[in-house]
Amino acid sequence: IDNYKEIFKKIGDVWSKQNSPLEAYGAHLKSKKINLNLQSGVEENILELKNGGRIVGIEFGAGSDLLQAYRKVMITARWDNEAKKALDLPLHDFFGFAFGKPAMQSILLGSNQTKLYSYLPMPFDNSAEMKLKYDKISTNNPDELLISGTIYYTDDKRDKNLEGKFYAQSRR
């Protein structure tokens, strides 16, 4: 058991929220900041990677614009130019909202007072693209939403013998 003390300490630090799950990636971790005015009806590319690797974290600020746009923002992603989208669902559903309210807070996925977050690993072989689209449903909704956040990724290749790819679909 002495061989695993350091690993158990790291797990305990993440579990007690002293450390982020992202710290495990160390110097391999890269990030892309997102600051955009998402116009109604316009699909915005928020990430495009041209080499194999993995998305290891997604964080969006839990500003009032985003919280008031329940199920009006779609998140889509495509791995390796596949015909089928890997992610295709309302942003709020992905982060565990229910009936317009944050409803989930786990180590790997959920939301808190400051952010919507996912630390689910999403490996891909050659390329990844991620997009957001805002659909203004009524005249009471704003014409645009201010979205800010960070996407974390590494260049660590997927082990095809041990890992699959991440897919999530939902419908409004």
Beta strands, then each sheet from edge to edge (+ up, - down):
strand 1: 30-39
strand 2: 43-49
strand 3: 53-61
strand 4: 73-79
strand 5: 87-90
strand 6: 97-98
strand 7: 101-102
strand 8: 109-111
strand 9: 115-118
strand 10: 122-124
strand 11: 128-134
strand 12: 144-154
strand 13: 168-169
sheet 1: 1+ 12- 3+ 9- 8+
sheet 2: 1+ 12- 3+ 10-
sheet 3: 2+ 11- 4+ 5- 13-
sheet 4: 6+ 7-
end
